[in-house]
Amino acid sequence: MEKILVSRCLLGHRVRYDGGAHGPFDLLERWQAEGRVVALCPEVAGGLPTPRAPAEISGGQGVQVLDGQLAVMTVDGEDVSAAFLAGAEQALTLVERHGIRLALLKARSPSCGNRENYDGSFTGVRVAGEGVTAALLRRAGVRVFNEDELAAAEAAVRELEAQ
């Protein structure tokens, strides 16, 4: 059975920066019942509290944070890159431990976003890019989806299990 790394906020856990959650979604509840879900909030795992100040990546590029070229900054000007990197490493450890090949992560998060993020201006401007955890997982060969791509994620699970 294929295991899937899932952002805790998508499971209804109140771990978002604002203390909120998304979900739960029916598909994720089914995956949990089947024992597929390995849950993680990289930001909390990296040591950040809930709630916490909003954070963004200037330019929205998590891969550049991984490479030490950009920082993850809070709206208050605090560099929280170390916590984001630590959380991404914990996600990678779980992926390796459980043989995970798919992740379902929170869209537009500076940790988990897989298609776009905010530009670092804290004005709601979106740019193409991925979060720190999504970038690290993709580098490791993990296919990363978000909550707007549930059908594609489910199809990917079926495809992997059919092999």
Number of C-alpha atoms within 10 A of each C-alpha: 10 16 20 27 24 27 28 25 21 25 20 16 18 16 24 24 18 12 13 13 16 17 14 14 14 11 13 21 15 12 17 17 10 11 13 17 23 19 21 23 26 25 26 20 17 20 14 18 14 15 14 15 15 15 25 26 28 21 18 30 28 32 20 18 22 19 9 10 10 17 25 27 20 18 14 9 10 12 15 18 21 14 18 28 22 19 24 28 19 18 27 21 12 16 21 12 9 14 13 21 21 24 27 28 29 26 23 22 26 31 30 32 28 28 18 19 28 26 20 23 15 15 8 10 11 16 17 15 23 29 33 31 32 32 25 23 22 18 11 13 12 20 18 26 25 21 19 12 13 16 12 13 21 16 11 16 17 13 10 12 10 7 5
